[in-house]
Amino acid sequence: MKLRVFFSTLTVVFVLGVGLFLVGRVLLQSYLQSERFRHTISSATAGFLRASSDYGPFRFEGTDVYSEALNASGRENAAFSSLRAEQLRAEVNLRGIFRNVWDIKEVTVQQMAVELNGPREAAQPSASSPATGASWLARWLPKKVELEKLNIRMASLHWPAGSLKGSQVLLQPDGQTWRIELQDGVVAQNGWPGSKLDYARLRYNAPILYLNDSQLTANEGGSARVTGQVDFSQNLDLHCDLQGISVTPLLSPDWREKVHGTLTGSVHVQAELPLKTPALDGEIQLVNGRLEALPILDQIALFTGSQQFRTLDLSTATGKFQQSGDHLQVDHFVAESAGLLRLEGAFTVINGVLEGNFQVGVTASSLRWLPGSQEHVFNVSRDGYCWAPMHLTGPVDHPQEDLSPRLIAAAKQKVIEDATGTIQQTTDGVLDILKPLLH
């Protein structure tokens, strides 16, 4: 009798347990598909992104959750102004409910587009959850979301005058920070050569994004490694190491046929956020440089009678620079074609107007056909060259130099001096002949 009661009770408990499990599962799935749950996930996402956010309706297949889109608008301290993600899939571990968290193993996003610049929304107080749905069940379910990793198959990032498109992104939480890895992608920036992103390794601890390492390969050859940090509440501070970047895309159209070579060196980039025109400074070297079709070179070739000056292969070309907006300052500028010509000096370019002072050095043999040049113009000798000052001024595409007029004046003076000397010698000779006859 007692055994029968025991088995009867066990059967009732089992049936009741199964019933409660099925009812609980139905209620849980009903809640997961409710607006209340979508609001909970949207609120958690909004807190992390510092943005207002809204998911499209959720669809469930087993423990996977799908949504067609996520739209977010950044608030005052957000890293972005707008974000749109498409075709999201989340793998949910329901056992996390027993730890009072929504344990999301992985979120996969097919496409994501982020705008860094643009208006931000004013911060708003958190809205309360809607009253619809199984409110009594919601009180017992987790409010916290844990995400192990976010995988973005194709991401694009836009900022003023530039973009990154087609990059694969992996984000993983690490305590209070996020580790971020990027692979591939096409980088475009006005005034810089088109490039491909090889990789980037970052760490984000709001509001600062640390760029630990990255490498880009320019379409025309060469590479750049970029490190630094972006404080989305204040500014960005980046360091770029250039190796073999073509100088041609960096020049104005009128100079692209005049200066050739590749750039190596370091560039420091700083800018306030939201992104304004950056300030640049650094030291660069032009490798395998060549100058041609420059008016000053044509003039030197004409004066010296040497066609070598019309096209110069540079053995050295270096300089330190600072640029802020339309103001460019270049110091310690040196350009040399060994054994032929060396140029040293500094210059500024302000609103397209060049102003510079240089020392021009040429070999003595190049001056032998130029009357008066060594006596009156190139009259300082050092380091194997004869030196003369030169002032360069005017529009950067067509500057004017003051060396040619001085060379012309020196030649005229030399001719006059030689003629005067000849006349004086002739006169002295005649007087010497006539002196005996006059006495």
Buried (B, 14 or more C-beta within 10 A) or exposed (E): EEEEEEEEEEEEEEEEEEEEEEEEEEEBEEBBBBBBBBBBBBBBBBEBBBBBBBBBEBEEEEEBBBBEBBBBBBBEEBBBBBBBBBBBBBBBBEEBBEEEBBBBBBBBBEBBBBBBBBEBBEEEEEEEBEEEBBEEBBEEBBEEBBBEBBBBBBBBBBBBEBBBBBBBBEBBBEEEBBBBEBEEBBBBBEEBBEBBBBBBBBBBEBBBBBBEEBBBBBEBEBBBBBBBBBEBEEBBBBBBBBBBBBBBBBBEEEBEEBBBBBBBBEBBBBBEBBBEEBBBBBBBBBBEBBBBEBEBBBBBBBBBEBEBBBBBBBBBBBBBBBBEEEEBBBEEBBBBBEEBBBBBBBBBBEEEEBBBEBBBBBBEEBBEEBBBBBEBBBEEEEEEBBBBBBBBBEEBEEBBBEBBEBBBEBBEBBEEBEEEEEEEEEEEEEEEEEEEEEE
